[in-house]
Amino acid sequence: MRLQDLTQLLGGLLPLFSQRRLAPSPRRRSFEQGDWLAELELLQLAQELKALADQRGGFEAELFDLMVSIADVLELDHGWPRSQSNQWLMRMGLWEEDLPSEA
């Protein structure tokens, strides 16, 4: 087969492959589900810490540090942008003014 024939054949096949979306593998789905569950567990832990802080009248040093650590994990391991984690910390009541976002 000549190079020109191969090029023509590949040119006809490429549109077929680009239209076809590969289904995620069971392993990938399992990994993503585990990742989502881990994120949910972090958010539930944070909600419990917020309830404890509300009972104590605010975020003392240890609770504050735990909440900031959860936000760091959400950024580093779960892909949250810093602006999203800062807004989440504001909603949770850690601080009232918006912090400058770092790139």
Buried (B, 14 or more C-beta within 10 A) or exposed (E): EEEEEEEEEEEEEEEEEEEEEEEEEEEEEEEEEEEEEEBEEBBEEBEEBBEEBEEEEEBEEEBBEBBEEBBEBBBEEBEBEBEBBBBBBBEBEBEEEEEEEEE
